[in-house]
């Protein structure tokens, strides 16, 4: 097993506190992957603030901080593929 770096904290997402970091990290990931799409705070707030059965940011998004700085975000949702 690999030990987590000292100072690493995994915690739930807080829309108001974490939105700017969500946008920063998402756009940095897209740039690194050579994806042209960039997100904005307004657009992501609209998306993240509207919970559904498939996605609720308070339940389905987590934030990784290293020494108090957000270094990663991740989310999960589900899609019903039954016909």
N, C-alpha and C positions, 0 to 999 in steps of 0.2 A: 504494500500500500504506500502511496505517495502522501507525505505530510503536506498539509496546507501551509502556505507561507504565513509567517507571523504577521499579524495585523489584518488578516483576511476576515471579512464579515459577510455572510450571506443573509439577506433580510428581505422582508416583503416590500413591495413597491408602494410608494406614496405619491399619488398623481401630482399634487401641488409641489411637494419638495423635490421630486425626481424628474419632472418633465424635461427640464433643460438638459439634464445629463442623458436621459433616454434619447433625445434628439441628437445630442453630440455623439454618443456612442453609435447609434444607428447610422448616422451619416459617415462616421469614420469607418465603420464596417463596410458600408457600400463603396466608399472610395477605395479601400484596400482590395475589395473584390472587383473593382472596375465596373461597378454598377452605377449608371448615370443618375438614377433616382435619388433625390434628396427629400427629406421630410422636414416639416416645419412644426413649431410648437402648436400653432392653431390647429393644423390638421391632425396632429397626433392627440391633442387634447380631445378633439371631437371623437376620434376613434376609441381612445382608451376610457373615456368617461361614460360610454354607453355599454353597459353590461348586457350579456345575453346568456342563454344556457351554455353556449359553446365557449364563451370567453368573458371573464370578469377580471379586470386588471388587479383588483385587490386580492384575488385568489390565484391568478395565473401568471403573474409577473413577479420575478425576483431580481434583486439588485446585488451585485458583488462590489464591495468596497475594500480597498487596500489602503490602510493607514488613513481612513476617512475620505478617500477620493473614490468616486464611482469609476470602476474599471470595466464593468460588464453588466449587461442586462440580458435577461432571457424571458421568453414567454412560451406558453403552450395554449393550444386550442384544439378543438376536434371538429371533424367534418363527417357528417353522416353520408356514407357512400352507398347505402342500401338503396336499391331502386324501388 
